[in-house]
């Protein structure tokens, strides 16, 4: 996923406006935390292209936070795996916490 420079600028401007409003309503320490988060977002926007797969199909490699073992034993047969990667909302937010992986780990540990 690549954003154009115009899109990146729009997000940066929106964050700037948000920080201006927050600085009028929040204590300075909270605003400083938000500034750090905003800088992180801008940094991620600058590196979105780097996070791509280099032309490879995402379905053939583990998503971030998913081990090779989980990917080979669970994800390859999971219906939530698409050519763009995992579509399970839980896995995207909390890698390794989806039901199929949890069930696999329980079975591997001998817990029912």
MDTraj code that builds the backbone (N, CA, C; nanometers):
import mdtraj as md
import numpy as np

residues = "UNK UNK UNK UNK UNK UNK UNK UNK UNK UNK UNK UNK UNK UNK UNK UNK UNK UNK UNK UNK UNK UNK UNK UNK UNK UNK UNK UNK UNK UNK UNK UNK UNK UNK UNK UNK UNK UNK UNK UNK UNK UNK UNK UNK UNK UNK UNK UNK UNK UNK UNK UNK UNK UNK UNK UNK UNK UNK UNK UNK UNK UNK UNK UNK UNK UNK UNK UNK UNK UNK UNK UNK UNK UNK UNK UNK UNK UNK UNK UNK UNK UNK UNK UNK UNK UNK UNK UNK UNK UNK UNK UNK UNK UNK UNK UNK UNK UNK UNK UNK UNK UNK UNK UNK UNK UNK UNK UNK UNK UNK UNK UNK".split()
xyz = np.array([
    [0.0846, -0.1172, 0.0000],
    [0.0000, 0.0000, 0.0000],
    [0.0887, 0.1229, 0.0000],
    [0.0743, 0.2038, -0.1004],
    [0.1542, 0.3245, -0.1101],
    [0.0623, 0.4463, -0.1113],
    [0.1014, 0.5449, -0.0359],
    [0.0266, 0.6703, -0.0328],
    [0.1004, 0.7728, -0.1173],
    [0.0253, 0.8563, -0.1839],
    [0.0873, 0.9638, -0.2600],
    [0.1373, 1.0698, -0.1623],
    [0.2221, 1.1568, -0.2116],
    [0.2727, 1.2656, -0.1277],
    [0.1585, 1.3548, -0.0792],
    [0.0603, 1.3751, -0.1654],
    [-0.0554, 1.4570, -0.1288],
    [-0.1323, 1.3930, -0.0124],
    [-0.1485, 1.2609, -0.0173],
    [-0.2185, 1.1900, 0.0905],
    [-0.1395, 1.1963, 0.2211],
    [-0.0076, 1.1788, 0.2104],
    [0.0772, 1.1881, 0.3297],
    [0.0694, 1.3282, 0.3905],
    [0.0721, 1.4293, 0.3063],
    [0.0627, 1.5672, 0.3542],
    [-0.0705, 1.5926, 0.4232],
    [-0.1776, 1.5383, 0.3672],
    [-0.3099, 1.5548, 0.4271],
    [-0.3150, 1.4941, 0.5668],
    [-0.2587, 1.3749, 0.5820],
    [-0.2562, 1.3104, 0.7136],
    [-0.1715, 1.3923, 0.8105],
    [-0.0573, 1.4406, 0.7640],
    [0.0291, 1.5217, 0.8491],
    [-0.0413, 1.6503, 0.8932],
    [-0.1130, 1.7142, 0.8013],
    [-0.1871, 1.8356, 0.8362],
    [-0.2987, 1.8061, 0.9352],
    [-0.3666, 1.6950, 0.9157],
    [-0.4744, 1.6569, 1.0075],
    [-0.4181, 1.6309, 1.1469],
    [-0.3041, 1.5646, 1.1548],
    [-0.2407, 1.5415, 1.2846],
    [-0.1987, 1.6729, 1.3494],
    [-0.1482, 1.7638, 1.2695],
    [-0.1067, 1.8945, 1.3222],
    [-0.2262, 1.9690, 1.3815],
    [-0.3383, 1.9689, 1.3091],
    [-0.4591, 2.0346, 1.3609],
    [-0.5075, 1.9664, 1.4896],
    [-0.5014, 1.8344, 1.4901],
    [-0.5416, 1.7601, 1.6093],
    [-0.4530, 1.7981, 1.7282],
    [-0.3243, 1.8067, 1.7058],
    [-0.2317, 1.8425, 1.8141],
    [-0.2568, 1.9852, 1.8630],
    [-0.2899, 2.0750, 1.7715],
    [-0.3212, 2.2122, 1.8123],
    [-0.4438, 2.2143, 1.9024],
    [-0.5463, 2.1414, 1.8655],
    [-0.6673, 2.1358, 1.9476],
    [-0.6385, 2.0680, 2.0812],
    [-0.5623, 1.9617, 2.0775],
    [-0.5297, 1.8895, 2.2002],
    [-0.4489, 1.9775, 2.2952],
    [-0.3601, 2.0615, 2.2411],
    [-0.2768, 2.1454, 2.3266],
    [-0.3590, 2.2489, 2.4022],
    [-0.4769, 2.2810, 2.3515],
    [-0.5639, 2.3759, 2.4202],
    [-0.6490, 2.3083, 2.5285],
    [-0.6607, 2.1771, 2.5215],
    [-0.7520, 2.1086, 2.6115],
    [-0.6851, 2.0106, 2.7077],
    [-0.5637, 1.9701, 2.6779],
    [-0.4969, 1.8687, 2.7594],
    [-0.3759, 1.9272, 2.8311],
    [-0.3333, 1.8620, 2.9385],
    [-0.2111, 1.9068, 3.0062],
    [-0.0889, 1.8832, 2.9169],
    [0.0176, 1.9614, 2.9388],
    [0.1372, 1.9508, 2.8538],
    [0.1950, 1.8094, 2.8441],
    [0.1920, 1.7328, 2.9519],
    [0.2481, 1.5977, 2.9476],
    [0.1697, 1.5093, 2.8502],
    [0.0397, 1.5234, 2.8504],
    [-0.0434, 1.4450, 2.7581],
    [-0.0183, 1.4861, 2.6137],
    [-0.0004, 1.6152, 2.5930],
    [0.0260, 1.6646, 2.4578],
    [0.1592, 1.6097, 2.4076],
    [0.2590, 1.6050, 2.4959],
    [0.3890, 1.5506, 2.4555],
    [0.3773, 1.4041, 2.4145],
    [0.2948, 1.3285, 2.4857],
    [0.2728, 1.1894, 2.4472],
    [0.2100, 1.1821, 2.3085],
    [0.1125, 1.2674, 2.2842],
    [0.0474, 1.2693, 2.1536],
    [0.1443, 1.3089, 2.0428],
    [0.2354, 1.4001, 2.0730],
    [0.3351, 1.4410, 1.9741],
    [0.4200, 1.3201, 1.9350],
    [0.4587, 1.2404, 2.0351],
    [0.5372, 1.1203, 2.0064],
    [0.4615, 1.0216, 1.9192],
    [0.3344, 1.0038, 1.9487],
    [0.2510, 0.9136, 1.8679],
    [0.2377, 0.9676, 1.7263],
    [0.2153, 1.0974, 1.7136],
    [0.2009, 1.1588, 1.5811],
    [0.3288, 1.1430, 1.5001],
    [0.4442, 1.1614, 1.5644],
    [0.5717, 1.1430, 1.4936],
    [0.5858, 0.9986, 1.4461],
    [0.5419, 0.9048, 1.5289],
    [0.5461, 0.7638, 1.4896],
    [0.4585, 0.7363, 1.3689],
    [0.3411, 0.7980, 1.3665],
    [0.2500, 0.7802, 1.2529],
    [0.3124, 0.8363, 1.1254],
    [0.3691, 0.9548, 1.1356],
    [0.4330, 1.0165, 1.0188],
    [0.5487, 0.9303, 0.9701],
    [0.6258, 0.8772, 1.0641],
    [0.7368, 0.7897, 1.0270],
    [0.6866, 0.6647, 0.9548],
    [0.5777, 0.6076, 1.0042],
    [0.5208, 0.4895, 0.9386],
    [0.4700, 0.5233, 0.7990],
    [0.4115, 0.6416, 0.7840],
    [0.3652, 0.6823, 0.6514],
    [0.4815, 0.6912, 0.5542],
    [0.5948, 0.7406, 0.6027],
    [0.7124, 0.7539, 0.5174],
    [0.7703, 0.6192, 0.4766],
    [0.7419, 0.5162, 0.5570],
    [0.8006, 0.3848, 0.5312],
    [0.6985, 0.2799, 0.4904],
    [0.5783, 0.3207, 0.4511],
    [0.4768, 0.2238, 0.4093],
    [0.5242, 0.1394, 0.2921],
    [0.5915, 0.2006, 0.1990],
    [0.6396, 0.1252, 0.0838],
    [0.7426, 0.0216, 0.1255],
    [0.8243, 0.0524, 0.2280],
    [0.9259, -0.0409, 0.2755],
    [0.8633, -0.1642, 0.3385],
    [0.7422, -0.1494, 0.3913],
    [0.6761, -0.2614, 0.4579],
    [0.6142, -0.3582, 0.3586],
    [0.6201, -0.3269, 0.2315],
    [0.5639, -0.4151, 0.1294],
    [0.6408, -0.5450, 0.1214],
    [0.5993, -0.6302, 0.0325],
    [0.6583, -0.7627, 0.0244],
    [0.7641, -0.7731, -0.0840],
    [0.7988, -0.6628, -0.1463],
    [0.9001, -0.6688, -0.2498],
    [0.8528, -0.7466, -0.3717],
    [0.7242, -0.7433, -0.3994],
    [0.6707, -0.8126, -0.5149],
    [0.6243, -0.9536, -0.4853],
    [0.6540, -1.0063, -0.3676],
    [0.6106, -1.1418, -0.3342],
    [0.4679, -1.1389, -0.2833],
    [0.4020, -1.2486, -0.2950],
    [0.2646, -1.2633, -0.2489],
    [0.2635, -1.2764, -0.0970],
    [0.1881, -1.1921, -0.0290],
    [0.1821, -1.1959, 0.1163],
    [0.1266, -1.3266, 0.1682],
    [0.0474, -1.3956, 0.0893],
    [-0.0095, -1.5228, 0.1337],
    [0.0970, -1.6307, 0.1457],
    [0.2147, -1.6089, 0.0889],
    [0.3214, -1.7081, 0.0938],
    [0.4225, -1.6819, 0.2042],
    [0.3979, -1.5826, 0.2871],
    [0.4901, -1.5530, 0.3970],
    [0.4111, -1.5182, 0.5213],
    [0.4680, -1.5440, 0.6377],
    [0.3943, -1.5164, 0.7615],
    [0.3703, -1.3666, 0.7814],
    [0.2519, -1.3316, 0.8300],
    [0.2273, -1.1916, 0.8656],
    [0.3156, -1.1536, 0.9842],
    [0.3361, -1.0263, 1.0088],
    [0.4170, -0.9844, 1.1231],
    [0.3618, -1.0424, 1.2536],
    [0.4504, -1.0975, 1.3359],
    [0.4109, -1.1521, 1.4648],
    [0.3689, -1.2978, 1.4607],
    [0.3657, -1.3586, 1.3435],
    [0.3269, -1.4984, 1.3284],
    [0.4526, -1.5802, 1.3009],
    [0.4736, -1.6846, 1.3808],
    [0.5941, -1.7666, 1.3638],
    [0.5828, -1.8527, 1.2386],
    [0.6966, -1.9002, 1.1923],
    [0.6995, -1.9899, 1.0766],
    [0.6193, -2.1165, 1.1058],
    [0.6299, -2.1670, 1.2293],
    [0.5575, -2.2871, 1.2704],
    [0.4066, -2.2653, 1.2603],
    [0.3585, -2.1565, 1.3179],
    [0.2155, -2.1256, 1.3113],
    [0.1708, -2.1103, 1.1668],
    [0.2526, -2.0403, 1.0887],
    [0.2161, -2.0153, 0.9503],
    [0.2052, -2.1458, 0.8720],
    [0.3040, -2.2329, 0.8908],
    [0.3049, -2.3592, 0.8167],
    [0.1948, -2.4543, 0.8623],
    [0.1727, -2.4627, 0.9944],
    [0.0789, -2.5616, 1.0480],
    [-0.0651, -2.5118, 1.0570],
    [-0.0856, -2.3813, 1.0683],
    [-0.2203, -2.3281, 1.0905],
    [-0.2638, -2.2354, 0.9771],
    [-0.1874, -2.1335, 0.9519],
    [-0.2304, -2.0277, 0.8598],
    [-0.2508, -2.0771, 0.7169],
    [-0.1668, -2.1700, 0.6709],
    [-0.1775, -2.2174, 0.5328],
    [-0.3123, -2.2827, 0.5039],
    [-0.3763, -2.3396, 0.6069],
    [-0.5064, -2.4041, 0.5868],
    [-0.6227, -2.3184, 0.6361],
    [-0.5948, -2.2012, 0.6880],
    [-0.6985, -2.1151, 0.7448],
    [-0.7759, -2.0433, 0.6338],
    [-0.9089, -2.0392, 0.6445],
    [-0.9880, -1.9690, 0.5421],
    [-0.9704, -1.8167, 0.5456],
    [-0.9106, -1.7631, 0.6535],
    [-0.8897, -1.6185, 0.6633],
    [-0.7641, -1.5703, 0.5913],
    [-0.6844, -1.6631, 0.5377],
    [-0.5641, -1.6238, 0.4651],
    [-0.6022, -1.5896, 0.3220],
    [-0.5681, -1.4688, 0.2804],
    [-0.5972, -1.4231, 0.1450],
    [-0.4660, -1.3860, 0.0766],
    [-0.4695, -1.3570, -0.0517],
    [-0.3459, -1.3159, -0.1198],
    [-0.2819, -1.1903, -0.0612],
    [-0.3589, -1.1104, 0.0108],
    [-0.3031, -0.9891, 0.0713],
    [-0.2599, -1.0108, 0.2150],
    [-0.2761, -1.1300, 0.2686],
    [-0.2375, -1.1608, 0.4064],
    [-0.3561, -1.2077, 0.4867],
    [-0.3418, -1.2066, 0.6177],
    [-0.4474, -1.2533, 0.7074],
    [-0.5592, -1.1497, 0.7152],
    [-0.6823, -1.1970, 0.7047],
    [-0.7967, -1.1070, 0.7110],
    [-0.8682, -1.1138, 0.8452],
    [-0.8178, -1.1972, 0.9367],
    [-0.8789, -1.2086, 1.0691],
    [-0.8461, -1.0841, 1.1503],
    [-0.9494, -1.0135, 1.1978],
    [-0.9294, -0.8867, 1.2685],
    [-0.8512, -0.9057, 1.3981],
    [-0.8728, -1.0165, 1.4663],
    [-0.8012, -1.0423, 1.5917],
    [-0.6526, -1.0615, 1.5640],
    [-0.6194, -1.1408, 1.4625],
    [-0.4792, -1.1670, 1.4312],
    [-0.4072, -1.0412, 1.3874],
    [-0.4754, -0.9563, 1.3123],
    [-0.4128, -0.8312, 1.2682],
    [-0.3781, -0.7448, 1.3888],
    [-0.4687, -0.7387, 1.4843],
    [-0.4471, -0.6549, 1.6018],
    [-0.3578, -0.7233, 1.7061],
    [-0.3786, -0.8541, 1.7253],
    [-0.3027, -0.9313, 1.8242],
    [-0.2485, -1.0572, 1.7570],
    [-0.1324, -1.0492, 1.6919],
    [-0.0789, -1.1657, 1.6208],
    [-0.0667, -1.2878, 1.7126],
    [-0.1146, -1.4006, 1.6631],
    [-0.1054, -1.5263, 1.7368],
    [-0.2194, -1.5505, 1.8329],
    [-0.3163, -1.4627, 1.8390],
    [-0.4257, -1.4765, 1.9349],
    [-0.5572, -1.5177, 1.8686],
    [-0.5535, -1.5607, 1.7445],
    [-0.6769, -1.6051, 1.6790],
    [-0.7087, -1.7473, 1.7242],
    [-0.8314, -1.7879, 1.7095],
    [-0.8757, -1.9195, 1.7548],
    [-0.7966, -2.0352, 1.6946],
    [-0.7723, -2.0374, 1.5634],
    [-0.6979, -2.1513, 1.5089],
    [-0.5580, -2.1677, 1.5706],
    [-0.4874, -2.0573, 1.5923],
    [-0.3534, -2.0667, 1.6508],
    [-0.3628, -2.1079, 1.7973],
    [-0.4577, -2.0514, 1.8707],
    [-0.4743, -2.0890, 2.0109],
    [-0.5087, -2.2371, 2.0241],
    [-0.5977, -2.2870, 1.9385],
    [-0.6331, -2.4295, 1.9402],
    [-0.5120, -2.5160, 1.9057],
    [-0.4330, -2.4747, 1.8096],
    [-0.3118, -2.5475, 1.7715],
    [-0.2151, -2.5555, 1.8885],
    [-0.1943, -2.4419, 1.9560],
    [-0.1028, -2.4394, 2.0691],
    [-0.1529, -2.5270, 2.1845],
    [-0.2839, -2.5253, 2.2101],
    [-0.3407, -2.6098, 2.3155],
    [-0.3228, -2.7580, 2.2795],
    [-0.3495, -2.7932, 2.1563],
    [-0.3335, -2.9322, 2.1138],
    [-0.1875, -2.9753, 2.1222],
    [-0.0973, -2.8866, 2.0857],
    [0.0461, -2.9153, 2.0911],
    [0.0902, -2.9371, 2.2365],
    [0.0307, -2.8617, 2.3290],
    [0.0649, -2.8748, 2.4711],
    [-0.0113, -2.9886, 2.5382],
    [-0.1062, -3.0491, 2.4666],
    [-0.1839, -3.1590, 2.5237],
    [-0.2979, -3.1135, 2.6120],
    [-0.3381, -2.9876, 2.5990],
    [-0.4486, -2.9337, 2.6785],
    [-0.5735, -2.9381, 2.5917],
    [-0.6844, -2.9785, 2.6524],
    [-0.8095, -2.9830, 2.5751],
    [-0.9018, -2.8781, 2.6190],
])
top = md.Topology()
chain = top.add_chain()
for i, resn in enumerate(residues, 1):
    res = top.add_residue(resn, chain, resSeq=i)
    for name in ("N", "CA", "C"):
        top.add_atom(name, md.element.get_by_symbol(name[0]), res)
traj = md.Trajectory(xyz[None], top)
